[in-house]
């Protein structure tokens, strides 16, 4: 089973942690992924009030996961999510972006976000890895669905 790191800022908000975050985890697990959600997976480390250990655990999870599904809402998107994406891109991980935020956050008409977030994709395939609604996540026409059903890591 493929592991997917769910980079997101939702754990910082009580309402989002109880509503949208479980919905995303459930969808990804129903698709067949083992989901590593950092606010849940590394929660025991926060009890020690040691942010360095939490950051190290999150970094190791990004490095050890097969891919990353990143929530990139906000203008700009959450800084921690952006760092996790950068690490995943540098390690050559499979990248999937989720943004249902209608606000623009870019300086180009080509991409909906900073162009550096798209360097992990082949030039003309980024739209296959970019999701703008919860319903779209499970679409058989998109890269996430195709990847989970393939033998490729």
Backbone as a printed PyTorch tensor [residue, N CA C, xyz], in Angstrom:
tensor([[[  0.8420,  -1.1810,   0.0000],
         [  0.0000,   0.0000,   0.0000],
         [  0.8890,   1.2450,   0.0000]],

        [[  0.5610,   2.2070,  -0.8270],
         [  1.3570,   3.4260,  -0.9260],
         [  1.0680,   4.3630,   0.2400]],

        [[  2.1270,   5.0310,   0.7100],
         [  1.9610,   6.0070,   1.7940],
         [  1.9080,   7.4090,   1.2030]],

        [[  1.0050,   8.1960,   1.7450],
         [  0.7990,   9.5490,   1.2710],
         [  0.8610,  10.4870,   2.4720]],

        [[  1.8050,  11.4050,   2.4450],
         [  1.9190,  12.4150,   3.4970],
         [  0.9180,  13.5200,   3.1860]],

        [[  0.0440,  13.8270,   4.1270],
         [ -0.9940,  14.8360,   3.9380],
         [ -0.5340,  16.1530,   4.5640]],

        [[  0.1680,  16.9470,   3.7850],
         [  0.6510,  18.2520,   4.2530],
         [ -0.5300,  19.2100,   4.2970]],

        [[ -0.7820,  19.7730,   5.4700],
         [ -1.9550,  20.6310,   5.6080],
         [ -1.8260,  21.5310,   6.8200]],

        [[ -2.5480,  22.6670,   6.8070],
         [ -2.5720,  23.5380,   7.9780],
         [ -3.8080,  23.3180,   8.8560]],

        [[ -4.6300,  22.3340,   8.5250],
         [ -5.9240,  22.1870,   9.1920],
         [ -5.8260,  21.8010,  10.6590]],

        [[ -4.7370,  21.2070,  11.0640],
         [ -4.5830,  20.8220,  12.4660],
         [ -4.4760,  22.0000,  13.4120]],

        [[ -4.2050,  23.1860,  12.8830],
         [ -4.1040,  24.3780,  13.7210],
         [ -5.4670,  24.9680,  14.0640]],

        [[ -6.5010,  24.5450,  13.3760],
         [ -7.8470,  25.0670,  13.5830],
         [ -8.7440,  23.9620,  14.1420]],

        [[ -9.3540,  24.2180,  15.2640],
         [-10.2230,  23.2220,  15.8960],
         [-11.3520,  22.7950,  14.9530]],

        [[-12.0010,  23.7670,  14.2970],
         [-13.1250,  23.4120,  13.4310],
         [-12.6600,  22.6350,  12.2010]],

        [[-11.5540,  23.0300,  11.5950],
         [-11.0550,  22.3060,  10.4190],
         [-10.5130,  20.9350,  10.8030]],

        [[ -9.9260,  20.8300,  11.9970],
         [ -9.4010,  19.5480,  12.4670],
         [-10.5390,  18.5390,  12.6730]],

        [[-11.7300,  19.0360,  12.9850],
         [-12.8550,  18.1450,  13.2530],
         [-13.7430,  17.9170,  12.0300]],

        [[-13.6140,  18.7410,  11.0030],
         [-14.5180,  18.6090,   9.8510],
         [-13.7840,  18.2030,   8.5780]],

        [[-13.0450,  19.1320,   7.9990],
         [-12.4450,  18.8960,   6.6790],
         [-11.2830,  17.9110,   6.7440]],

        [[-10.4710,  17.9630,   7.7890],
         [ -9.3080,  17.0820,   7.8650],
         [ -9.6990,  15.6050,   7.8810]],

        [[-10.6370,  15.1860,   8.7360],
         [-11.0570,  13.7770,   8.6800],
         [-11.6620,  13.3840,   7.3340]],

        [[-12.3460,  14.3160,   6.6900],
         [-12.9310,  14.0390,   5.3820],
         [-11.8360,  13.7570,   4.3580]],

        [[-10.7820,  14.5570,   4.3580],
         [ -9.6700,  14.3290,   3.4360],
         [ -8.9830,  12.9940,   3.7160]],

        [[ -8.7220,  12.7130,   4.9830],
         [ -8.0770,  11.4480,   5.3540],
         [ -8.9390,  10.2750,   4.9030]],

        [[-10.2420,  10.3360,   5.1750],
         [-11.1500,   9.2460,   4.7920],
         [-11.1390,   9.0080,   3.2820]],

        [[-11.1950,  10.0750,   2.4970],
         [-11.2010,   9.9370,   1.0380],
         [ -9.9230,   9.2610,   0.5610]],

        [[ -8.7940,   9.7220,   1.0660],
         [ -7.5050,   9.1640,   0.6370],
         [ -7.3510,   7.7170,   1.0750]],

        [[ -7.8210,   7.3900,   2.2760],
         [ -7.7600,   5.9960,   2.7310],
         [ -8.7040,   5.1040,   1.9330]],

        [[ -9.8940,   5.6100,   1.6150],
         [-10.8360,   4.8420,   0.7960],
         [-10.2560,   4.5580,  -0.5870]],

        [[ -9.4230,   5.4540,  -1.0710],
         [ -8.7800,   5.2480,  -2.3770],
         [ -7.7240,   4.1520,  -2.3100]],

        [[ -7.2420,   3.8540,  -1.1060],
         [ -6.2490,   2.7920,  -0.9570],
         [ -4.9060,   3.2300,  -0.4110]],

        [[ -4.7940,   4.4700,   0.0300],
         [ -3.5400,   4.9640,   0.5840],
         [ -3.4480,   4.7270,   2.0890]],

        [[ -2.2350,   4.5690,   2.5690],
         [ -1.9440,   4.7340,   3.9890],
         [ -1.6120,   6.2090,   4.1400]],

        [[ -2.3890,   6.9280,   4.9290],
         [ -2.2410,   8.3740,   5.0410],
         [ -1.4570,   8.7130,   6.3030]],

        [[ -0.4060,   9.4890,   6.1110],
         [  0.3580,  10.0250,   7.2390],
         [ -0.0350,  11.4890,   7.3950]],

        [[ -0.8900,  11.7350,   8.3570],
         [ -1.3610,  13.0840,   8.6400],
         [ -0.5690,  13.5720,   9.8550]],

        [[  0.2560,  14.6180,   9.7140],
         [  1.2160,  14.9710,  10.7560],
         [  0.6180,  15.3880,  12.0910]],

        [[ -0.5370,  16.0190,  12.0900],
         [ -1.1150,  16.4410,  13.3630],
         [ -1.5810,  15.2470,  14.1910]],

        [[ -1.9190,  14.1690,  13.5270],
         [ -2.3120,  12.9440,  14.2200],
         [ -1.1070,  12.0490,  14.4690]],

        [[ -0.3130,  11.8420,  13.4330],
         [  0.8060,  10.8950,  13.5180],
         [  1.8510,  11.3060,  14.5480]],

        [[  2.1360,  12.5920,  14.6380],
         [  3.1950,  13.0540,  15.5290],
         [  2.6610,  13.8290,  16.7330]],

        [[  1.4100,  13.5910,  17.0630],
         [  0.7630,  14.3020,  18.1570],
         [  1.4590,  14.0600,  19.4990]],

        [[  1.9450,  12.8520,  19.7380],
         [  2.5850,  12.5630,  21.0070],
         [  3.8270,  13.4240,  21.2260]],

        [[  4.4820,  13.8450,  20.1520],
         [  5.6700,  14.6780,  20.2950],
         [  5.3290,  16.0810,  20.7790]],

        [[  4.1200,  16.5650,  20.4760],
         [  3.7450,  17.9090,  20.9020],
         [  3.5650,  17.9870,  22.4090]],

        [[  3.3510,  16.8690,  23.0630],
         [  3.2000,  16.8520,  24.5220],
         [  4.4870,  17.2580,  25.2290]],

        [[  5.6100,  17.0690,  24.5710],
         [  6.8950,  17.3880,  25.1760],
         [  7.3180,  18.8240,  24.9300]],

        [[  6.4830,  19.5970,  24.2520],
         [  6.7680,  20.9890,  23.9480],
         [  8.1500,  21.1370,  23.3070]],

        [[  8.4120,  20.2930,  22.3370],
         [  9.7060,  20.2780,  21.6610],
         [  9.4830,  20.4100,  20.1610]],

        [[  9.3350,  21.6490,  19.6710],
         [  9.0540,  21.8480,  18.2510],
         [ 10.1040,  21.2370,  17.3310]],

        [[ 11.3510,  21.1970,  17.7600],
         [ 12.4050,  20.6190,  16.9280],
         [ 12.1070,  19.1510,  16.6410]],

        [[ 11.7060,  18.3910,  17.6430],
         [ 11.3900,  16.9700,  17.4510],
         [ 10.1900,  16.7920,  16.5280]],

        [[  9.2170,  17.6640,  16.6630],
         [  8.0460,  17.6000,  15.7790],
         [  8.4840,  17.8600,  14.3370]],

        [[  9.2860,  18.8930,  14.1310],
         [  9.7750,  19.2060,  12.7890],
         [ 10.5980,  18.0780,  12.1940]],

        [[ 11.4520,  17.4580,  13.0070],
         [ 12.2640,  16.3380,  12.5300],
         [ 11.3840,  15.1460,  12.1480]],

        [[ 10.3680,  14.8690,  12.9690],
         [  9.4570,  13.7560,  12.6690],
         [  8.6890,  14.0150,  11.3820]],

        [[  8.2150,  15.2470,  11.2030],
         [  7.4990,  15.5940,   9.9720],
         [  8.4210,  15.4760,   8.7570]],

        [[  9.6530,  15.9650,   8.8750],
         [ 10.6050,  15.8680,   7.7760],
         [ 10.8700,  14.4060,   7.4120]],

        [[ 11.0860,  13.5750,   8.4180],
         [ 11.3240,  12.1580,   8.1520],
         [ 10.1230,  11.5050,   7.4830]],

        [[  8.9250,  11.9050,   7.8800],
         [  7.7280,  11.3560,   7.2540],
         [  7.6250,  11.7720,   5.7890]],

        [[  7.9530,  13.0290,   5.4930],
         [  7.9500,  13.4710,   4.0920],
         [  8.9510,  12.6370,   3.3000]],

        [[ 10.1510,  12.4470,   3.8490],
         [ 11.1930,  11.6810,   3.1580],
         [ 10.8180,  10.2130,   2.9730]],

        [[ 10.1000,   9.6480,   3.9220],
         [  9.7890,   8.2160,   3.8840],
         [  8.4730,   7.8820,   3.1910]],

        [[  7.6140,   8.8650,   2.9880],
         [  6.3480,   8.6280,   2.2910],
         [  6.6150,   8.4270,   0.8040]],

        [[  5.6960,   7.7440,   0.1410],
         [  5.8130,   7.5530,  -1.3020],
         [  5.4350,   8.8130,  -2.0740]],

        [[  4.5500,   9.6190,  -1.4900],
         [  4.1000,  10.8390,  -2.1530],
         [  3.5630,  11.8260,  -1.1390]],

        [[  3.1970,  13.0030,  -1.6270],
         [  2.6620,  14.0470,  -0.7590],
         [  1.4130,  14.6440,  -1.4030]],

        [[  0.3810,  14.7790,  -0.5930],
         [ -0.8510,  15.4550,  -0.9930],
         [ -0.8910,  16.7210,  -0.1460]],

        [[ -0.7230,  17.8650,  -0.7750],
         [ -0.5560,  19.1100,  -0.0410],
         [ -1.7420,  20.0480,  -0.2200]],

        [[ -2.2790,  20.5120,   0.8960],
         [ -3.3390,  21.5130,   0.8920],
         [ -2.6580,  22.8740,   0.7760]],

        [[ -2.8950,  23.5540,  -0.3330],
         [ -2.2090,  24.8060,  -0.6050],
         [ -3.1810,  25.9820,  -0.6470]],

        [[ -4.1570,  25.9780,   0.2460],
         [ -5.0770,  27.1010,   0.3810],
         [ -4.3690,  28.2460,   1.0940]],

        [[ -4.9290,  29.4330,   0.9240],
         [ -4.3680,  30.6090,   1.5660],
         [ -3.6090,  31.4620,   0.5810]],

        [[ -3.4040,  32.7150,   0.9770],
         [ -2.6740,  33.6620,   0.1460],
         [ -1.7030,  34.4290,   1.0370]],

        [[ -0.5300,  33.9290,   1.2210],
         [  0.0580,  32.7350,   0.6160],
         [ -0.3560,  31.4750,   1.3710]],

        [[ -0.1090,  30.3180,   0.7810],
         [ -0.3660,  29.0620,   1.4880],
         [  0.5210,  28.9450,   2.7350]],

        [[  0.1380,  28.0580,   3.6280],
         [  0.8560,  27.8390,   4.8840],
         [  2.3440,  27.5920,   4.6420]],

        [[  3.1850,  28.2670,   5.4170],
         [  4.6360,  28.1610,   5.2320],
         [  5.1520,  26.7530,   5.4700]],

        [[  4.6240,  26.0740,   6.4750],
         [  5.0660,  24.7130,   6.7630],
         [  4.7470,  23.7650,   5.6240]],

        [[  3.5730,  23.8980,   5.0600],
         [  3.1870,  23.0710,   3.9110],
         [  4.1270,  23.3380,   2.7380]],

        [[  4.4930,  24.6100,   2.5410],
         [  5.3950,  24.9530,   1.4350],
         [  6.7790,  24.3250,   1.6440]],

        [[  7.2650,  24.3140,   2.8740],
         [  8.5640,  23.6910,   3.1580],
         [  8.4760,  22.1840,   2.9140]],

        [[  7.3910,  21.5650,   3.3840],
         [  7.2170,  20.1250,   3.1600],
         [  7.1560,  19.8010,   1.6710]],

        [[  6.4770,  20.6460,   0.9090],
         [  6.4280,  20.4530,  -0.5470],
         [  7.8090,  20.5890,  -1.1590]],

        [[  8.5670,  21.5640,  -0.7290],
         [  9.9180,  21.7460,  -1.2400],
         [ 10.7920,  20.5310,  -0.9750]],

        [[ 10.6740,  19.9670,   0.2330],
         [ 11.4440,  18.7640,   0.5530],
         [ 11.0240,  17.6090,  -0.3530]],

        [[  9.7170,  17.4630,  -0.5460],
         [  9.2120,  16.3600,  -1.3760],
         [  9.6560,  16.5240,  -2.8310]],

        [[  9.6180,  17.7430,  -3.3390],
         [ 10.0630,  17.9940,  -4.7090],
         [ 11.5440,  17.6550,  -4.8400]],

        [[ 12.3410,  18.1000,  -3.8580],
         [ 13.7850,  17.8350,  -3.8960],
         [ 14.0960,  16.3400,  -3.8490]],

        [[ 13.2560,  15.5770,  -3.1680],
         [ 13.4680,  14.1320,  -3.0640],
         [ 12.8310,  13.3580,  -4.2170]],

        [[ 12.1870,  14.0630,  -5.1410],
         [ 11.5890,  13.3990,  -6.2990],
         [ 10.3240,  12.6240,  -5.9730]],

        [[  9.6020,  13.0340,  -4.9310],
         [  8.3620,  12.3540,  -4.5310],
         [  7.2280,  12.6980,  -5.4870]],

        [[  6.2000,  11.8610,  -5.4930],
         [  4.9700,  12.1680,  -6.2320],
         [  4.2860,  13.3200,  -5.5130]],

        [[  3.8520,  14.3170,  -6.2710],
         [  3.2740,  15.5330,  -5.7170],
         [  1.8380,  15.6920,  -6.2030]],

        [[  0.9510,  16.0180,  -5.2600],
         [ -0.4470,  16.2930,  -5.5790],
         [ -0.8490,  17.5350,  -4.7830]],

        [[ -1.4690,  18.4910,  -5.4510],
         [ -1.8270,  19.7540,  -4.8230],
         [ -3.3440,  19.9060,  -4.7520]],

        [[ -3.8210,  20.3800,  -3.6030],
         [ -5.2500,  20.6180,  -3.4110],
         [ -5.4460,  22.0880,  -3.0380]],

        [[ -6.2430,  22.7720,  -3.8340],
         [ -6.5600,  24.1840,  -3.5550],
         [ -7.9930,  24.4670,  -3.9800]],

        [[ -8.8710,  24.6030,  -2.9860],
         [-10.2460,  25.0020,  -3.2920],
         [-10.4900,  26.4580,  -2.8850]],

        [[ -9.4320,  27.1820,  -2.7260],
         [ -9.4400,  28.6070,  -2.4100],
         [ -9.5000,  29.3620,  -3.7370]],

        [[-10.5110,  30.1960,  -3.9110],
         [-10.7120,  30.8660,  -5.1950],
         [ -9.7980,  32.0790,  -5.3990]],

        [[ -9.1070,  32.5060,  -4.3570],
         [ -8.2440,  33.6840,  -4.5000],
         [ -6.9900,  33.3530,  -5.3090]],

        [[ -6.5370,  34.3210,  -6.0840],
         [ -5.3060,  34.1350,  -6.8650],
         [ -4.1000,  34.3450,  -5.9670]],

        [[ -3.0710,  33.5630,  -6.2200],
         [ -1.8430,  33.6480,  -5.4320],
         [ -0.6600,  33.3720,  -6.3500]],

        [[ -0.5140,  34.2070,  -7.3580],
         [  0.5070,  33.9600,  -8.3700],
         [  0.8750,  35.2620,  -9.0720]],

        [[  1.9920,  35.2460,  -9.7430],
         [  2.3930,  36.3960, -10.5460],
         [  2.4290,  36.0530, -12.0370]],

        [[  1.7570,  34.9570, -12.3880],
         [  1.7110,  34.5290, -13.7860],
         [  0.3120,  34.0140, -14.1130]],

        [[ -0.0640,  34.0720, -15.3520],
         [ -1.3520,  33.5150, -15.7720],
         [ -1.2510,  32.0260, -16.0710]],

        [[ -0.0420,  31.4920, -16.0970],
         [  0.1710,  30.0890, -16.4480],
         [ -0.1930,  29.1430, -15.3210]],

        [[  0.1530,  29.5110, -14.0890],
         [ -0.0750,  28.6420, -12.9280],
         [ -0.9130,  29.3640, -11.8750]],

        [[ -1.7010,  28.6180, -11.0870],
         [ -2.5300,  29.2370, -10.0630],
         [ -1.7700,  29.6010,  -8.7830]],

        [[ -0.5200,  29.1280,  -8.6620],
         [  0.3180,  29.4080,  -7.4960],
         [  1.7210,  29.7430,  -7.9870]],

        [[  2.6100,  30.0070,  -7.0670],
         [  3.9940,  30.2890,  -7.4110],
         [  4.5360,  29.2050,  -8.3350]],

        [[  5.1780,  29.6030,  -9.3940],
         [  5.6330,  28.6450, -10.4080],
         [  6.5810,  27.5860,  -9.8490]],

        [[  7.2850,  27.8680,  -8.7690],
         [  8.2300,  26.8960,  -8.2140],
         [  7.5210,  25.6600,  -7.6640]],

        [[  6.2410,  25.7710,  -7.3390],
         [  5.4940,  24.6100,  -6.8510],
         [  5.2110,  23.6090,  -7.9660]],

        [[  5.4250,  24.0070,  -9.2020],
         [  5.0960,  23.1550, -10.3300],
         [  6.3270,  22.5390, -10.9970]],

        [[  7.5060,  22.7800, -10.4350],
         [  8.7240,  22.2240, -11.0320],
         [  8.8290,  20.7190, -10.8350]],

        [[  8.0210,  20.1530,  -9.9550],
         [  8.0350,  18.7140,  -9.7470],
         [  7.1980,  17.9430, -10.7540]],

        [[  6.5940,  18.6370, -11.6920],
         [  5.7390,  18.0060, -12.7040],
         [  6.3590,  18.1850, -14.0870]],

        [[  6.0100,  17.2850, -14.9910],
         [  6.3260,  17.5300, -16.3930],
         [  5.5240,  18.7620, -16.8170]],

        [[  6.0350,  19.5230, -17.7500],
         [  5.4730,  20.8270, -18.1040],
         [  3.9600,  20.8170, -18.3340]],

        [[  3.4620,  19.8380, -19.0430],
         [  2.0490,  19.8530, -19.4280],
         [  1.1670,  18.9250, -18.5950]],

        [[  1.6880,  18.3880, -17.4840],
         [  0.8900,  17.4490, -16.6950],
         [  0.4490,  17.9900, -15.3370]],

        [[  0.8090,  19.2150, -14.9800],
         [  0.5050,  19.7030, -13.6430],
         [ -0.9980,  19.6980, -13.3390]],

        [[ -1.8350,  19.9390, -14.3420],
         [ -3.2870,  19.9570, -14.1000],
         [ -3.8120,  18.5900, -13.6440]],

        [[ -3.1400,  17.5230, -14.0380],
         [ -3.5420,  16.1760, -13.6180],
         [ -3.2550,  15.9440, -12.1260]],

        [[ -2.3740,  16.7510, -11.5630],
         [ -1.9660,  16.6150, -10.1660],
         [ -2.5350,  17.7240,  -9.2840]],

        [[ -3.4090,  18.5380,  -9.8400],
         [ -3.9410,  19.7270,  -9.1600],
         [ -5.4500,  19.5570,  -8.9800]],

        [[ -5.9240,  19.6890,  -7.7350],
         [ -7.3160,  19.4040,  -7.3870],
         [ -7.9610,  20.6640,  -6.8120]],

        [[ -9.1630,  20.9800,  -7.2910],
         [ -9.8340,  22.1970,  -6.8560],
         [-11.1300,  21.9320,  -6.0870]],

        [[-11.4370,  20.6560,  -5.8370],
         [-12.6200,  20.3200,  -5.0500],
         [-12.4260,  18.9520,  -4.3990]],

        [[-13.1530,  18.7330,  -3.3410],
         [-13.1070,  17.4460,  -2.6390],
         [-13.5300,  16.3200,  -3.5910]],

        [[-14.5780,  16.5630,  -4.3670],
         [-15.0840,  15.5310,  -5.2810],
         [-14.0700,  15.1370,  -6.3460]],

        [[-13.2440,  16.0680,  -6.7490],
         [-12.2830,  15.8200,  -7.8160],
         [-11.1640,  14.8610,  -7.3820]],

        [[-10.9300,  14.7450,  -6.0810],
         [ -9.8180,  13.9320,  -5.5820],
         [ -9.9030,  12.4950,  -6.0850]],

        [[-11.0950,  11.9360,  -6.1290],
         [-11.2650,  10.5320,  -6.5230],
         [-11.4790,  10.3260,  -8.0260]],

        [[-11.3100,  11.3580,  -8.8070],
         [-11.5640,  11.2610, -10.2450],
         [-10.5950,  10.2890, -10.9230]],

        [[-11.1230,   9.2930, -11.6530],
         [-10.2600,   8.3560, -12.3820],
         [ -9.4130,   9.0200, -13.4630]],

        [[ -9.7780,  10.2300, -13.8730],
         [ -9.0240,  10.9360, -14.8960],
         [ -7.8020,  11.6650, -14.3480]],

        [[ -7.6980,  11.7300, -13.0240],
         [ -6.6190,  12.4880, -12.3990],
         [ -5.4850,  11.5610, -11.9420]],

        [[ -4.3260,  12.1570, -11.7180],
         [ -3.0910,  11.4130, -11.4400],
         [ -3.1250,  10.6390, -10.1280]],

        [[ -3.7780,  11.1620,  -9.1000],
         [ -3.7910,  10.4770,  -7.8080],
         [ -4.4770,   9.1210,  -7.9140]],

        [[ -5.6170,   9.0880,  -8.5360],
         [ -6.3540,   7.8400,  -8.7390],
         [ -5.5230,   6.8650,  -9.5740]],

        [[ -4.9470,   7.3530, -10.6400],
         [ -4.1580,   6.4870, -11.5250],
         [ -2.9270,   5.9350, -10.8140]],

        [[ -2.3010,   6.7520,  -9.9760],
         [ -1.1010,   6.3120,  -9.2650],
         [ -1.4220,   5.2480,  -8.2220]],

        [[ -2.4900,   5.4480,  -7.4530],
         [ -2.8150,   4.4750,  -6.4010],
         [ -3.1870,   3.1240,  -7.0060]],

        [[ -3.6890,   3.1160,  -8.2310],
         [ -4.0700,   1.8720,  -8.8920],
         [ -2.9710,   1.3060,  -9.7910]],

        [[ -1.7910,   1.9100,  -9.7480],
         [ -0.6770,   1.4120, -10.5660],
         [  0.3210,   0.6700,  -9.6790]],

        [[  1.2540,   0.0220, -10.3030],
         [  2.3240,  -0.6690,  -9.5880],
         [  3.5070,   0.2540,  -9.3180]],

        [[  3.4750,   1.4470,  -9.8860],
         [  4.5900,   2.3810,  -9.7250],
         [  4.6180,   2.9810,  -8.3280]],

        [[  5.8050,   3.0990,  -7.8070],
         [  5.9890,   3.8220,  -6.5340],
         [  6.3970,   5.2070,  -6.9040]]])
